[in-house]
Amino acid sequence: MNLKQFGFILTLSIGVLSLYHCKDDKKTITQTEVHFTKEGELTITKADDSKVLLDIEIADTDYDIQTGLMYRNSMKTNQGMLFVFEDVTERYFYMKNTRIPLDLIYIKENKTIASFQKNAKPFEETSLPSNAPVKYVLEVNAGLVDNWELSVGDTINF
């Protein structure tokens, strides 16, 4: 064996051993928890003129709309996320990577409630349609639509 062959075999052996060693050196990637950031206030006015007041985060960019409440561990009952779209059309939401159960409130362009999807289950990827053309979607903790006794036709202001 000449010096050139020996150098090649030595380099190859070191490379294989390095790869084998790296195989056992697994790294754990942890998800950074996302926290609520108040960006506005929203009022829901019911038919009897009683009101529900919420602090809201606003999702109005492509990234915010696609991410929504994913990766959150909790949200307070006086908090919600308002999705603001540029157009009015039927909307379809799902709960991919969403850890907390939610009620979805679909809202028309004139800011009246069009429909609900209640108790959406965490991580469920089944489509949750608005069943009507809407411009806004408000996500709140599951059960609040019933607790607040909201109805189709109630209005929002933000």
Buried (B, 14 or more C-beta within 10 A) or exposed (E): EEEEEEEEEEEEEEEEEEEEEEEEEEEEEEEEEEEBEEBEEBEBBBEEEEEBEBBBBBBEEEEBBEBBBBEBEEBEEBBBBBBBBEEBEEBEBBBEBBBBBBBBBBBBEEBBBBBBBBEBEEEEEEEBEBEBBBBBBBBBBBBBBEEBEBEEEBBBEB
